[in-house]
């Protein structure tokens, strides 16, 4: 029988592996590790990064447990219970504006009433559009999904478009990726199969991000391009603070605030009523912040 402890230990090994690969490709990366305990039960291992090419990043592992807060049980539509949640969460903000922001979360959740499920995904937020890279990102995610179920990629891609959406701006956070939640517990696939799927998605992170970082980290950029990066980062902040359910879950369950808000960029700016110049690369990026774009089959 697959136990929550086994899943949690694998997630810790995933954190170790990703951190090692990021250190190697950055060239000057050094993680600051912070071990923390949650008074209500459990704790985590947060790793923060300020490197040469990764301006700010976080690769966090946690395993928390205890009584489920009433606000969460009500939101999930379940009875009062004890819960166990474990996962790895990553956000990387690059130095170079031609390298995108990337986010990954893979997690497992169960209650003492017998409910369990997996959730997670990977999504990418470029500052500048590169259709070849967008094709690569989505093709790689589709390949990872297709090995388990051909229905997964289109379903989870649509889910990502709908989830990573700034309703108040009427724009997507980036070019999307995949997102899924409450996967399992309904008998369509075993826990072992879905754990294998989670492992595949976790191992896909470096397959996607390392080439993007290697290919763009030394590109020249201007002050104006850096300012656009700061403007796009402000949209990232807005989503995470206003709409992200993971942020809300962490704060509502008395998680560690510093770890939860590690996704915030080191610098962001807001300009009143700002709009990119028509025909500019910035406007091209803005035009692709829409739901339902098929990045795999676009003409490049």
C-alpha positions, 0 to 999 in steps of 0.5 A: 500500500502506497503511504503518505510518508513514501510520497512525501519522501519522494517529494523531498528527493525531487526537491534535492534533484531540482536544486542540484540541477539549478545550481549547476546551470546558474553557475553562481547559485547558492540556496539558503535552506530554512527548516521550519515547523508548523505548531499544529503539525508538520513542517517543511524545508524551504530553499531560497535562491539568489543566483547569477541568472536566477534573480530570485527563486524558491524550491520548497517542500512541506508536509503538514497535518492536523485539524482542517480549518472550517473555512477549508472544509466548507470550501471543499464541501467536506465534513470536519476532519484531519488532513495531511498535505505534502508537496513541492512548490517552485517559482523562479524569477530570472535576471534576464527578461528573455528567460520566462518565469516558471512555476511548478507545484506537485502535491498530495492531499488526504484526510482521515475520512479516506479522501485523497487526491493529487494536484499540481501542474507547470505553467510558464510566464514569458516576458517576451513571446517566443513561439518556438519556445512556447511550442517546446513547452506545450509539446513537452507537457503533452508528451508527459501527459500522453504517457498516462492518458491522451485526455489529460493534456487538453483537459489540463491545458484548458484548466490552466488557462482558466485557473491562471487567469487575472479576471480583473485584467481579463488576461492570462498570467502567461502562456499557460501549461497544465493544471489539475486538482483533486485527481484521484479517489474516484476509481478511474486510476489507482493511487500508484498510477497517479503517483507515477503521473505526479513523478513524471510531471515533477521530473518534467520541470527541469526538462522544460526550464533548463533549456529555456534558461541556458538558451537565453541567460546571456542575451543582451537586454536594454533598460526598457526591456528590464522595465517591461519585465518588472511590469509583467512581474506586477501581474504575477504578484496580482494573481498570486495575492488575489486569485491563487488558491495555494496561497490562500490554503497556506495562509488559512492553514497557518503555514509559514508566511515566508515560504508561502510568499517566496513566489513574490519577485524581487522587484516589480513596478506598477504604472498607472494606465500603462499600455504597450506601444502598438506593434512593439514586442511588448504588445505582441506578448500582450496579445497572446495573453488569452485563453485557448491558444494552441501553442503546439500547432501554431505556425512558427 
